[in-house]
């Protein structure tokens, strides 16, 4: 449903595209390449408004918006992109804006489905991360146990050897 997605990161001059993107085809890749020249100050364009308000903003058809509200309108028309969802996303205390574009006019059900899909994906990633952390903890604990057992074994061997030496004397 969303053949193009991009992440924008804050700069002193406004939001600018990062290298993170998903472009399904050549038209979307061209949209990305042309978009690299844009920055979006606070409250300018969808990225600037999402950045300022820190709330989801979506538009059913960006090609129907006036150019002063959607600065990349003509580029979206050329790429045949219509619906757009902008999401604020905080990563390590830094706010990014993630934009998703559709080839069709979108409605609230499309937005809900996108948000539910993203929530499921994040939940899966979180669960995988927790499983990985537990596995790493388990390995670390087994290494510590092995090291303690090895040292105890060496100490007991040294004690045995000392006992044997003192018996010989």
PyMOL commands that set and color helices and strands:
alter all, ss='L'
color gray80, all
select helices_A, chain A and resi 26-35+45-53+62-64+73-79+108-168
alter helices_A, ss='H'
color red, helices_A
select strands_A, chain A and resi 4-11+14-23+39-40+57-59+84-91+94-101
alter strands_A, ss='S'
color yellow, strands_A
deselect
rebuild
show_as cartoon
